[in-house]
Amino acid sequence: MSKYIPLRGLIAPLLALVLGVAGWAPASWAIGLDDAKRQGLVGEQPNGYLDAVVPDASADVRALIADINTKRRQKYEQVAKTNGTSLHVVETLAGKTAIEKTPPGQYVRSPSGRWIKK
């Protein structure tokens, strides 16, 4: 009687486990907004939206920015509609408020387009 483990029955479950972990891991390591701001990767703009402070921002940072900006735009549109005003007015007011609330050490974009560390 041999003492070996039949691999044929283990390959599929092991492969599924490895692929599952590989697909799951990057999402668990994705950066959050607070961390991205503290690290100087993301900053607030006068138009009410986020942007990458560094030109070579990672895909995770770019995805974070896109996701949050999409959600912000939806909220701004809702506020504009509710208050009978333009989207631009809401975006500008939100940008001003976000910049005012940005803590020292984080980045904001000046009206001239330069990134400034508060």
N, C-alpha and C positions, 0 to 999 in steps of 0.2 A: 504494500500500500504506500503510495507516494504522499509526501507531505507538502504539497504545493497548493497555492490558492488559484483557482481557475480565473484567469484575467478577463476572459471573454465577458463574463457577467458583471465585471467591475468597471470596464472601460467607459461605457455610456454614462453611468452615474458620476464617475470621477470627472469626465469631460464636462458634463453639465454643471458640476460644482465649480470647476475652474472657470468656465465661461461665465457663470453667474457671478462669481466673485469679481472677475475682471470687469464685467459690465457694471457692477454695483459700486466698486471702489471709487472711481473718479467722482461720482455724484456725492459720495460721502466726504470727499476732500474738497469739494467746491467751496470757494471763498464766499463769505457773507458780506453784506454791505458795510457793516460797521468795521470789520477787519480791513476791507478794501480801502475805506476812507482813512483809517488809522495808519495804514501802510503807505499812504500817499499815491494810491493807484487810481482812485476815483474822486472826483470833486463835483461840487454843485455849480450850476451855471445860472446867469441872470434870466434865462428863458424857462426856468423851472425844471430842467432836466439834468440828468447826470451825464458826465463824459469821462473818458479815460484821461488821466493827467499825463501818463507816459504814452508815447506813440506806439510802443511795441507791447501793449497790454496783451496778456494771455487770452486764450479763447474763453476760459472760465470768467474772467473779468468782463470781457465783451458781452458774453451771454447774460451776466448779471445786470449790466447796464441796460441792455435791450429789454430784458424782462421788466425791470423796474420802470423804465421809461414808458413802456407800453401800458403798464398799470396806472402810472401817473397821468398819462394822456386820457385814459378812460375816465379817471376821477375828475380831471380838469374839465372835460367835456360835459360831464354830469353837473358839475358846479356851475359852469357857464349857462347851461340850459335852465337849471333851476332858478338862477338869478337873472336871467334875461340879459346876459352880457356876452361879450365875445370871448372865444377861446384864448386869444392873445392877451386880453386883460387878466384872465385867471392865471395863465402861465407866468406872466410878468410878476404878478403879486406873489405867486407861489415861489418863484425864483428869489425874489427879494427876501421873503420870509425864511427860506431855506438857508440862504447866505448869512442872514443875521443869526440864525440858530447854530450855524456851524461852529464847533468849538475850536479854540486855539490849537494850532499844530496841523489842522486839516486844510485842504486846498479848496479854493473858490476861484472861479474865472471872473476876471474883471470885465467891465463893459468893452474894454479895448481888445479883449480876447486872450490876455496873458493869465497864466495860472499864478495865484498868489497864495502863499502859506499864511494863514491867519495867526 
